[in-house]
Amino acid sequence: LADSDVLCQALADSVLGALGKPDIVFYFPPGDPSCAGISSLKILEKCRQLADEAGFSIVNVDATLVAEAPKVLPHREAMRVNIGRALGIPPERVGIKATTNETMGFVGRSEGIAAMAVAQVT
């Protein structure tokens, strides 16, 4: 997974959780050929659709990417715009932060990345 996939999928699971829905693999099973290569932004669009169908609105989302590289800051504003568009919220309501793991563990050794996210719905 690319860093943006990890981030978007964490955001998707946070939205689904806020809606009381099953997690991402329920809607996009790993072995399903129709899900192969799907854009993570399409996954976020599906979360928006599920929110709409359930009578909810996504208020805001916030995520932290944990990685030694790449640096997020140069891409953060574009990411906020794209994620906001997919979720139907203004980019000002999309929080994206990044931190490192201070060279500890698999993330610190640059063997992978992690993300944590929360979402507010009404």
Backbone as CSV, one residue per row, in Angstrom:
resi,resn,N_x,N_y,N_z,CA_x,CA_y,CA_z,C_x,C_y,C_z
1,LEU,0.830,-1.188,0.000,0.000,0.000,0.000,0.871,1.247,0.000
2,ALA,0.440,2.226,-0.717,1.122,3.520,-0.712,0.728,4.284,0.546
3,ASP,1.522,5.303,0.883,1.215,6.085,2.084,-0.179,6.682,2.026
4,SER,-0.603,7.130,0.845,-1.946,7.710,0.744,-3.019,6.639,0.923
5,ASP,-2.740,5.399,0.488,-3.694,4.313,0.703,-3.855,4.022,2.187
6,VAL,-2.756,3.949,2.900,-2.810,3.691,4.339,-3.611,4.790,5.029
7,LEU,-3.343,6.027,4.676,-4.044,7.159,5.273,-5.536,7.115,4.945
8,CYS,-5.870,6.945,3.682,-7.280,6.933,3.266,-8.028,5.748,3.864
9,GLN,-7.377,4.602,3.952,-8.060,3.445,4.515,-8.279,3.600,6.016
10,ALA,-7.364,4.256,6.712,-7.592,4.559,8.127,-8.765,5.532,8.268
11,LEU,-8.816,6.529,7.392,-9.941,7.468,7.409,-11.249,6.753,7.098
12,ALA,-11.233,5.853,6.125,-12.439,5.106,5.769,-12.939,4.298,6.961
13,ASP,-12.037,3.586,7.629,-12.458,2.810,8.794,-12.988,3.707,9.908
14,SER,-12.431,4.905,10.055,-12.933,5.807,11.099,-14.338,6.300,10.765
15,VAL,-14.595,6.604,9.501,-15.940,7.022,9.090,-16.918,5.862,9.270
16,LEU,-16.534,4.685,8.805,-17.412,3.518,8.948,-17.708,3.242,10.419
17,GLY,-16.696,3.357,11.270,-16.904,3.151,12.701,-17.851,4.179,13.294
18,ALA,-17.707,5.437,12.891,-18.596,6.493,13.387,-20.036,6.257,12.951
19,LEU,-20.200,5.584,11.811,-21.537,5.268,11.304,-22.099,3.987,11.915
20,GLY,-21.272,3.269,12.675,-21.705,1.990,13.230,-21.748,0.888,12.191
21,LYS,-20.973,1.045,11.144,-20.929,0.073,10.045,-19.741,-0.871,10.226
22,PRO,-19.747,-1.997,9.490,-18.586,-2.893,9.520,-17.354,-2.207,8.931
23,ASP,-16.199,-2.827,9.129,-14.969,-2.212,8.631,-14.821,-2.353,7.119
24,ILE,-13.755,-1.790,6.626,-13.525,-1.643,5.191,-13.544,-2.967,4.423
25,VAL,-13.054,-4.059,5.048,-12.998,-5.330,4.313,-14.381,-5.919,4.066
26,PHE,-15.385,-5.478,4.805,-16.754,-5.924,4.549,-17.228,-5.413,3.186
27,TYR,-16.894,-4.181,2.878,-17.330,-3.558,1.625,-16.356,-3.803,0.479
28,PHE,-15.105,-4.023,0.800,-14.058,-4.226,-0.207,-13.219,-5.438,0.183
29,PRO,-13.764,-6.660,-0.001,-13.039,-7.869,0.408,-11.716,-8.018,-0.343
30,PRO,-10.654,-8.399,0.367,-9.325,-8.495,-0.253,-9.252,-9.410,-1.474
31,GLY,-9.998,-10.497,-1.511,-9.923,-11.422,-2.641,-10.858,-11.103,-3.793
32,ASP,-11.669,-10.068,-3.671,-12.651,-9.721,-4.699,-11.957,-9.041,-5.872
33,PRO,-12.021,-9.655,-7.072,-11.350,-9.063,-8.233,-11.838,-7.652,-8.569
34,SER,-13.086,-7.333,-8.231,-13.598,-5.992,-8.538,-12.950,-4.921,-7.654
35,CYS,-12.284,-5.353,-6.589,-11.620,-4.406,-5.688,-10.135,-4.247,-6.003
36,ALA,-9.627,-5.071,-6.894,-8.194,-5.028,-7.209,-7.822,-3.666,-7.790
37,GLY,-6.853,-3.026,-7.186,-6.362,-1.748,-7.687,-7.290,-0.570,-7.481
38,ILE,-8.320,-0.731,-6.657,-9.275,0.365,-6.455,-8.581,1.559,-5.791
39,SER,-8.936,2.724,-6.229,-8.405,3.952,-5.635,-8.950,4.110,-4.221
40,SER,-8.081,4.481,-3.306,-8.530,4.715,-1.935,-9.514,5.874,-1.859
41,LEU,-9.437,6.799,-2.806,-10.421,7.886,-2.839,-11.803,7.345,-3.188
42,LYS,-11.873,6.304,-4.010,-13.162,5.660,-4.314,-13.732,5.006,-3.060
43,ILE,-12.854,4.461,-2.235,-13.296,3.872,-0.973,-13.898,4.960,-0.082
44,LEU,-13.254,6.117,-0.028,-13.806,7.229,0.759,-15.141,7.702,0.183
45,GLU,-15.269,7.713,-1.137,-16.547,8.085,-1.756,-17.648,7.111,-1.342
46,LYS,-17.324,5.828,-1.255,-18.301,4.829,-0.802,-18.707,5.113,0.645
47,CYS,-17.761,5.517,1.479,-18.084,5.869,2.866,-19.044,7.053,2.913
48,ARG,-18.806,8.019,2.057,-19.707,9.177,1.976,-21.101,8.723,1.558
49,GLN,-21.174,7.839,0.570,-22.460,7.314,0.106,-23.183,6.587,1.240
50,LEU,-22.462,5.767,1.985,-23.068,5.047,3.106,-23.573,6.013,4.171
51,ALA,-22.821,7.079,4.420,-23.266,8.095,5.380,-24.554,8.750,4.890
52,ASP,-24.569,9.133,3.622,-25.761,9.766,3.047,-26.972,8.845,3.150
53,GLU,-26.785,7.571,2.784,-27.890,6.607,2.809,-28.426,6.385,4.220
54,ALA,-27.562,6.508,5.214,-27.972,6.305,6.606,-28.487,7.590,7.252
55,GLY,-28.508,8.691,6.487,-29.001,9.954,7.015,-27.991,10.717,7.859
56,PHE,-26.715,10.423,7.672,-25.653,11.104,8.408,-24.893,12.049,7.498
57,SER,-24.237,13.012,8.114,-23.309,13.899,7.414,-21.949,13.757,8.070
58,ILE,-20.915,13.733,7.257,-19.558,13.715,7.787,-19.199,15.153,8.139
59,VAL,-18.847,15.392,9.389,-18.525,16.738,9.859,-17.053,17.045,9.619
60,ASN,-16.190,16.172,10.112,-14.754,16.361,9.913,-14.031,15.037,10.112
61,VAL,-12.801,14.985,9.635,-11.933,13.830,9.839,-10.551,14.342,10.216
62,ASP,-9.815,13.515,10.926,-8.462,13.878,11.324,-7.623,12.611,11.332
63,ALA,-6.424,12.695,10.777,-5.564,11.515,10.703,-4.113,11.895,10.942
64,THR,-3.385,10.930,11.468,-1.946,11.066,11.652,-1.269,9.911,10.938
65,LEU,-0.351,10.233,10.063,0.448,9.241,9.353,1.756,9.082,10.117
66,VAL,2.130,7.846,10.419,3.372,7.564,11.138,4.325,6.904,10.150
67,ALA,5.383,7.630,9.783,6.335,7.130,8.788,7.637,7.904,8.888
68,GLU,8.713,7.245,8.563,10.006,7.929,8.502,10.096,8.734,7.200
69,ALA,9.501,8.222,6.154,9.471,8.888,4.846,8.257,8.347,4.111
70,PRO,7.690,9.042,3.188,8.079,10.353,2.672,7.565,11.467,3.578
71,LYS,8.039,12.643,3.338,7.566,13.813,4.069,6.186,14.191,3.545
72,VAL,5.264,14.426,4.443,3.877,14.712,4.076,3.652,16.193,3.795
73,LEU,4.339,17.059,4.496,4.076,18.495,4.412,3.977,19.029,2.984
74,PRO,4.870,18.665,2.062,4.751,19.212,0.708,3.477,18.779,-0.028
75,HIS,2.839,17.720,0.449,1.660,17.172,-0.235,0.371,17.356,0.559
76,ARG,0.490,17.885,1.761,-0.653,17.915,2.674,-1.861,18.654,2.119
77,GLU,-1.668,19.815,1.548,-2.826,20.588,1.072,-3.552,19.872,-0.059
78,ALA,-2.819,19.293,-0.987,-3.457,18.536,-2.077,-4.196,17.324,-1.515
79,MET,-3.613,16.674,-0.526,-4.272,15.530,0.103,-5.566,15.964,0.776
80,ARG,-5.537,17.095,1.469,-6.735,17.592,2.142,-7.845,17.890,1.131
81,VAL,-7.471,18.492,0.011,-8.455,18.807,-1.033,-9.069,17.527,-1.592
82,ASN,-8.229,16.556,-1.945,-8.728,15.315,-2.550,-9.569,14.498,-1.577
83,ILE,-9.128,14.405,-0.343,-9.894,13.667,0.659,-11.207,14.388,0.950
84,GLY,-11.163,15.701,1.094,-12.382,16.467,1.319,-13.383,16.301,0.193
85,ARG,-12.885,16.337,-1.036,-13.764,16.148,-2.192,-14.427,14.768,-2.138
86,ALA,-13.654,13.740,-1.834,-14.196,12.381,-1.785,-15.242,12.225,-0.684
87,LEU,-15.036,12.914,0.433,-15.960,12.803,1.562,-17.062,13.855,1.549
88,GLY,-16.982,14.812,0.635,-18.004,15.845,0.558,-17.904,16.891,1.647
89,ILE,-16.691,17.147,2.111,-16.478,18.172,3.136,-15.376,19.120,2.672
90,PRO,-15.380,20.359,3.176,-14.323,21.290,2.777,-12.963,20.832,3.303
91,PRO,-11.900,21.163,2.591,-10.567,20.744,3.036,-10.206,21.260,4.428
92,GLU,-10.830,22.350,4.845,-10.574,22.884,6.180,-11.032,21.929,7.278
93,ARG,-11.871,20.974,6.925,-12.365,19.996,7.897,-11.633,18.660,7.791
94,VAL,-10.536,18.658,7.066,-9.698,17.463,6.927,-8.355,17.749,7.592
95,GLY,-8.107,17.094,8.703,-6.826,17.249,9.387,-5.876,16.137,8.979
96,ILE,-4.677,16.514,8.581,-3.644,15.532,8.244,-2.356,15.963,8.923
97,LYS,-1.847,15.062,9.732,-0.586,15.310,10.416,0.339,14.139,10.145
98,ALA,1.612,14.342,10.405,2.578,13.259,10.237,3.585,13.306,11.367
99,THR,4.068,12.146,11.714,5.116,12.031,12.718,5.985,10.841,12.354
100,THR,7.097,10.717,13.025,7.960,9.555,12.813,7.832,8.629,14.013
101,ASN,8.447,7.482,13.916,8.460,6.538,15.026,9.825,6.526,15.708
102,GLU,10.597,7.604,15.464,11.899,7.794,16.108,12.805,6.580,15.943
103,THR,12.819,6.011,14.759,13.638,4.856,14.347,13.315,3.568,15.099
104,MET,12.191,3.509,15.803,11.826,2.297,16.541,10.848,1.449,15.744
105,GLY,10.994,0.135,15.838,10.072,-0.807,15.232,10.120,-0.805,13.717
106,PHE,9.171,-1.543,13.117,9.156,-1.657,11.658,8.945,-0.313,10.980
107,VAL,8.172,0.566,11.595,7.970,1.897,11.013,9.268,2.692,11.086
108,GLY,9.931,2.631,12.214,11.185,3.352,12.394,12.298,2.870,11.487
109,ARG,12.239,1.588,11.114,13.231,1.035,10.184,12.820,1.255,8.728
110,SER,11.756,2.016,8.496,11.227,2.306,7.149,10.773,1.048,6.422
111,GLU,10.280,0.066,7.180,9.753,-1.163,6.587,8.250,-1.076,6.356
112,GLY,7.632,-0.027,6.819,6.200,0.149,6.660,5.774,1.476,7.251
113,ILE,4.491,1.746,7.147,3.925,2.970,7.701,2.625,2.626,8.418
114,ALA,2.156,3.527,9.233,0.918,3.323,9.975,0.126,4.625,9.970
115,ALA,-1.158,4.512,10.243,-2.006,5.703,10.321,-3.084,5.485,11.365
116,MET,-3.458,6.569,12.021,-4.559,6.582,12.979,-5.511,7.685,12.538
117,ALA,-6.804,7.441,12.690,-7.765,8.438,12.220,-9.022,8.433,13.074
118,VAL,-9.684,9.579,13.105,-10.987,9.725,13.746,-11.899,10.498,12.799
119,ALA,-13.195,10.266,12.964,-14.185,10.972,12.147,-15.352,11.379,13.031
120,GLN,-15.935,12.519,12.714,-17.135,12.978,13.409,-18.266,13.039,12.397
121,VAL,-19.394,12.429,12.756,-20.579,12.467,11.900,-21.762,12.954,12.724
122,THR,-22.742,13.540,12.041,-23.978,13.941,12.727,-25.161,13.440,11.935
